[in-house]
């Protein structure tokens, strides 16, 4: 799986898809965390076990979803 970039406000983030369905989020050379989608009925929410703001995680997840369409 190939990495790709997304733009969120002033941040250019590199997204590295992982084999287990998670996504590593990088800013420059710094790992911000790992996020993953969870299906709740017909709605998908994005979560993390890292110290990241959940609204920020959701925004990144929505951009990942758009990229994958």
DSSP file (Angstrom, degrees, kcal/mol; ACC not computed):
  #  RESIDUE AA STRUCTURE BP1 BP2  ACC     N-H-->O    O-->H-N    N-H-->O    O-->H-N    TCO  KAPPA ALPHA  PHI   PSI    X-CA   Y-CA   Z-CA
    1    1 A X              0   0    0      0, 0.0     2,-0.3     0, 0.0    18,-0.1   0.000 360.0 360.0 360.0 132.9    0.0    0.0    0.0
    2    2 A X        -     0   0    0      1,-0.1    15,-0.3    14,-0.1     2,-0.1  -0.627 360.0-118.7 -92.3 144.6    1.4    3.3   -1.0
    3    3 A X        -     0   0    0     -2,-0.3     2,-0.3    13,-0.1    13,-0.2  -0.355  32.4-172.7 -69.8 156.1    1.6    6.4    1.2
    4    4 A X  E     -A   15   0A   0     11,-2.1    11,-3.7    -2,-0.1     2,-0.3  -0.962  17.8-119.7-147.0 164.2   -0.3    9.6    0.1
    5    5 A X  E     -A   14   0A   0     -2,-0.3     2,-0.3     9,-0.2     9,-0.2  -0.825  20.8-173.2-110.3 146.6   -0.5   13.2    1.2
    6    6 A X  E     -A   13   0A   0      7,-2.5     7,-2.7    -2,-0.3     2,-0.5  -0.943  19.1-134.4-129.5 155.8   -3.5   15.1    2.5
    7    7 A X  E     +A   12   0A   0     -2,-0.3     2,-0.5     5,-0.2     5,-0.2  -0.957  22.0 177.5-112.3 122.7   -3.8   18.8    3.3
    8    8 A X  E >   -A   11   0A   0      3,-3.0     3,-2.6    -2,-0.5     2,-0.2  -0.941  64.1 -56.9-128.3 108.1   -5.6   19.8    6.5
    9    9 A X  T 3  S-     0   0    0     -2,-0.5     0, 0.0     1,-0.3     0, 0.0  -0.421 121.9 -18.6  54.0-122.4   -5.7   23.5    7.2
   10   10 A X  T 3  S+     0   0    0     -2,-0.2     2,-0.4    -3,-0.1    -1,-0.3   0.481 120.1  97.7 -89.4  -1.5   -2.0   24.5    7.2
   11   11 A X  E <   -A    8   0A   0     -3,-2.6    -3,-3.0    16,-0.0     2,-0.7  -0.740  57.2-158.1 -96.9 130.8   -0.7   21.0    7.7
   12   12 A X  E     -A    7   0A   0     -2,-0.4    16,-0.5    -5,-0.2     2,-0.4  -0.933  23.6-168.5-100.5 115.8    0.5   18.7    5.0
   13   13 A X  E     -A    6   0A   0     -7,-2.7    -7,-2.5    -2,-0.7     2,-0.5  -0.844  17.5-142.7-111.2 141.3    0.2   15.2    6.4
   14   14 A X  E     -AB   5  26A   0     12,-2.8    12,-2.8    -2,-0.4     2,-0.5  -0.894  15.8-155.1-100.2 129.1    1.5   11.9    5.0
   15   15 A X  E     -AB   4  25A   0    -11,-3.7   -11,-2.1    -2,-0.5     2,-0.6  -0.915   6.2-167.3-107.7 125.2   -0.8    9.0    5.4
   16   16 A X  E     - B   0  24A   0      8,-2.8     8,-2.5    -2,-0.5   -13,-0.1  -0.895  15.0-144.1-114.8 100.9    0.8    5.5    5.5
   17   17 A X  E     - B   0  23A   0     -2,-0.6     2,-0.3   -15,-0.3     6,-0.2  -0.378  16.5-148.2 -63.3 140.7   -1.8    2.7    5.1
   18   18 A X    >   -     0   0    0      4,-2.8     3,-1.7     1,-0.1    -1,-0.0  -0.748  22.6-114.0-109.8 158.0   -0.9   -0.4    7.2
   19   19 A X  T 3  S+     0   0    0     -2,-0.3    -1,-0.1     1,-0.3    -2,-0.0   0.771 112.8  59.6 -60.0 -28.5   -1.7   -4.0    6.4
   20   20 A X  T 3  S-     0   0    0      1,-0.0    -1,-0.3     2,-0.0     3,-0.1   0.327 123.0 -97.8 -88.7   8.6   -4.1   -4.3    9.4
   21   21 A X  S <  S+     0   0    0     -3,-1.7    16,-0.5     1,-0.3     2,-0.2   0.478  87.4 117.9  91.5   2.3   -6.4   -1.5    8.1
   22   22 A X        -     0   0    0     14,-0.1    -4,-2.8    -6,-0.0     2,-0.4  -0.496  55.5-135.9 -94.3 171.0   -5.0    1.3   10.2
   23   23 A X  E     -BC  17  35A   0     12,-2.7    12,-2.7    -6,-0.2     2,-0.4  -0.990   5.6-143.3-132.3 123.8   -3.3    4.5    9.0
   24   24 A X  E     -BC  16  34A   0     -8,-2.5    -8,-2.8    -2,-0.4     2,-0.6  -0.739  18.3-149.2 -84.6 130.7   -0.1    6.0   10.3
   25   25 A X  E     -BC  15  33A   0      8,-3.3     7,-2.9    -2,-0.4     8,-1.3  -0.907  18.3-178.4-108.0 121.4   -0.3    9.8   10.3
   26   26 A X  E     -BC  14  31A   0    -12,-2.8   -12,-2.8    -2,-0.6     2,-0.5  -0.917  20.0-163.1-120.5 143.2    3.0   11.6    9.8
   27   27 A X  E >  S- C   0  30A   0      3,-2.9     3,-2.3    -2,-0.4     2,-0.3  -0.964  76.3 -45.4-123.4 113.2    3.8   15.3    9.7
   28   28 A X  T 3  S-     0   0    0    -16,-0.5   -14,-0.1    -2,-0.5    -2,-0.0  -0.539 124.6 -27.8  58.3-121.0    7.2   15.8    8.1
   29   29 A X  T 3  S+     0   0    0     -2,-0.3     2,-0.5    -3,-0.1    -1,-0.3   0.361 118.3 102.7-101.1   4.4    9.3   13.1    9.9
   30   30 A X  E <   -C   27   0A   0     -3,-2.3    -3,-2.9     1,-0.0     2,-0.6  -0.774  67.6-136.4 -97.4 127.3    7.2   13.1   13.1
   31   31 A X  E     -C   26   0A   0     -2,-0.5    -5,-0.2    -5,-0.2     3,-0.1  -0.699  18.5-176.4 -78.8 119.1    4.6   10.4   13.7
   32   32 A X  E     -     0   0A   0     -7,-2.9     2,-0.3    -2,-0.6    -1,-0.2   0.820  54.2 -78.7 -83.9 -33.6    1.4   12.0   15.0
   33   33 A X  E     -C   25   0A   0     -8,-1.3    -8,-3.3    17,-0.1     2,-0.4  -0.958  41.3 -79.9 160.3-175.7   -0.3    8.7   15.6
   34   34 A X  E     -C   24   0A   0     -2,-0.3    15,-0.6   -10,-0.2    16,-0.4  -0.979  39.6-170.3-120.9 131.1   -2.2    5.8   14.1
   35   35 A X  E     -CD  23  48A   0    -12,-2.7   -12,-2.7    -2,-0.4     2,-0.3  -0.834   3.3-172.8-121.0 160.6   -5.9    6.1   13.3
   36   36 A X  E     - D   0  47A   0     11,-2.2    11,-2.7    -2,-0.3     2,-0.2  -0.996  22.7-116.1-151.5 148.8   -8.5    3.5   12.3
   37   37 A X  E     - D   0  46A   0    -16,-0.5     2,-0.4    -2,-0.3     9,-0.2  -0.584  21.3-165.9 -85.9 149.0  -12.1    3.5   11.0
   38   38 A X  E     - D   0  45A   0      7,-3.0     7,-2.8    -2,-0.2     2,-0.4  -0.991  16.7-135.6-133.0 126.6  -15.0    1.9   13.0
   39   39 A X  E     - D   0  44A   0     -2,-0.4     2,-0.5     5,-0.2     5,-0.2  -0.680  18.4-176.0 -83.2 128.6  -18.4    1.3   11.4
   40   40 A X  E >   - D   0  43A   0      3,-4.1     3,-1.7    -2,-0.4     2,-0.5  -0.842  66.1 -61.5-122.5  91.2  -21.4    2.2   13.4
   41   41 A X  T 3  S-     0   0    0     -2,-0.5    -2,-0.0     1,-0.3     0, 0.0  -0.588 119.1 -18.2  68.0-121.5  -24.4    1.1   11.4
   42   42 A X  T 3  S+     0   0    0     -2,-0.5     2,-0.4    -3,-0.1    -1,-0.3   0.247 126.6  84.4 -99.2  11.9  -24.2    3.1    8.1
   43   43 A X  E <   -D   40   0A   0     -3,-1.7    -3,-4.1     2,-0.0     2,-0.5  -0.916  64.9-148.8-117.5 140.5  -21.8    5.7    9.6
   44   44 A X  E     -D   39   0A   0     -2,-0.4     2,-0.3    -5,-0.2    -5,-0.2  -0.927  13.0-172.4-109.2 129.2  -18.0    5.5   10.0
   45   45 A X  E     -D   38   0A   0     -7,-2.8    -7,-3.0    -2,-0.5     2,-0.4  -0.854  16.7-134.7-113.0 156.6  -16.2    7.1   12.8
   46   46 A X  E     +D   37   0A   0     -2,-0.3     2,-0.3    -9,-0.2    -9,-0.2  -0.916  27.2 175.3-114.2 137.7  -12.4    7.4   13.1
   47   47 A X  E     -D   36   0A   0    -11,-2.7   -11,-2.2    -2,-0.4     2,-0.3  -0.825  12.5-165.3-135.1 170.6  -10.6    6.7   16.3
   48   48 A X  E     -D   35   0A   0     -2,-0.3   -13,-0.2   -13,-0.2     4,-0.1  -0.976  24.5-147.9-151.3 158.4   -7.1    6.4   17.8
   49   49 A X  S    S+     0   0    0    -15,-0.6     2,-0.1    -2,-0.3   -14,-0.1   0.305  79.0  90.4-106.3   3.7   -5.3    5.1   20.8
   50   50 A X  S    S-     0   0    0    -16,-0.4     2,-1.9     1,-0.1    -2,-0.1  -0.415  98.1 -88.8 -93.2 172.4   -2.7    7.8   20.6
   51   51 A X  S    S+     0   0    0     -2,-0.1     2,-0.4   -19,-0.1    -1,-0.1  -0.556  79.0 129.4 -84.0  76.9   -2.8   11.3   22.2
   52   52 A X        -     0   0    0     -2,-1.9     2,-0.2    -4,-0.1    -4,-0.1  -0.980  67.2-101.3-131.4 143.8   -4.7   13.1   19.3
   53   53 A X     >  -     0   0    0     -2,-0.4     4,-2.3     1,-0.1     3,-0.2  -0.448  29.2-135.8 -62.9 130.9   -7.7   15.3   19.5
   54   54 A X  H  > S+     0   0    0      1,-0.2     4,-2.3     2,-0.2    -8,-0.1   0.816 104.1  53.7 -64.9 -31.5  -10.7   13.2   18.3
   55   55 A X  H  > S+     0   0    0      2,-0.2     4,-2.1     1,-0.2    -1,-0.2   0.897 109.4  48.9 -67.2 -39.2  -12.1   16.0   16.1
   56   56 A X  H  > S+     0   0    0     -3,-0.2     4,-2.3     2,-0.2    -2,-0.2   0.911 110.9  50.6 -63.0 -43.9   -8.7   16.2   14.4
   57   57 A X  H  X S+     0   0    0     -4,-2.3     4,-2.7     1,-0.2    -2,-0.2   0.915 109.6  50.4 -60.1 -44.9   -8.7   12.4   13.9
   58   58 A X  H  X S+     0   0    0     -4,-2.3     4,-2.3     2,-0.2    -1,-0.2   0.901 109.9  50.3 -62.6 -41.7  -12.2   12.6   12.4
   59   59 A X  H  X S+     0   0    0     -4,-2.1     4,-1.8     2,-0.2    -1,-0.2   0.918 111.8  47.4 -63.1 -44.0  -11.2   15.3   10.0
   60   60 A X  H  X S+     0   0    0     -4,-2.3     4,-2.2     1,-0.2    -2,-0.2   0.929 111.3  52.1 -61.6 -45.0   -8.1   13.2    8.9
   61   61 A X  H  X S+     0   0    0     -4,-2.7     4,-2.6     1,-0.2    -2,-0.2   0.883 106.6  52.5 -59.7 -40.6  -10.3   10.1    8.5
   62   62 A X  H  X S+     0   0    0     -4,-2.3     4,-2.2     1,-0.2    -1,-0.2   0.886 109.7  49.0 -63.7 -38.1  -12.8   12.0    6.3
   63   63 A X  H  X S+     0   0    0     -4,-1.8     4,-2.3     2,-0.2    -2,-0.2   0.864 110.3  51.3 -69.0 -35.5   -9.9   13.1    4.0
   64   64 A X  H  X S+     0   0    0     -4,-2.2     4,-2.2     2,-0.2    -2,-0.2   0.927 109.3  50.8 -64.2 -44.2   -8.7    9.5    3.9
   65   65 A X  H  X S+     0   0    0     -4,-2.6     4,-0.6     1,-0.2    -2,-0.2   0.926 110.7  48.8 -59.3 -45.5  -12.2    8.3    2.9
   66   66 A X  H >< S+     0   0    0     -4,-2.2     3,-1.0     1,-0.2    -1,-0.2   0.917 110.8  51.0 -60.1 -43.5  -12.3   10.9    0.2
   67   67 A X  H 3< S+     0   0    0     -4,-2.3    -1,-0.2     1,-0.2    -2,-0.2   0.877 108.6  51.8 -62.2 -37.5   -8.9    9.9   -1.1
   68   68 A X  H 3<        0   0    0     -4,-2.2    -1,-0.2     1,-0.2    -2,-0.2   0.542 360.0 360.0 -80.2  -6.4   -9.9    6.2   -1.2
   69   69 A X    <<        0   0    0     -3,-1.0    -1,-0.2    -4,-0.6    -2,-0.1   0.481 360.0 360.0 -78.5 360.0  -13.1    6.8   -3.3
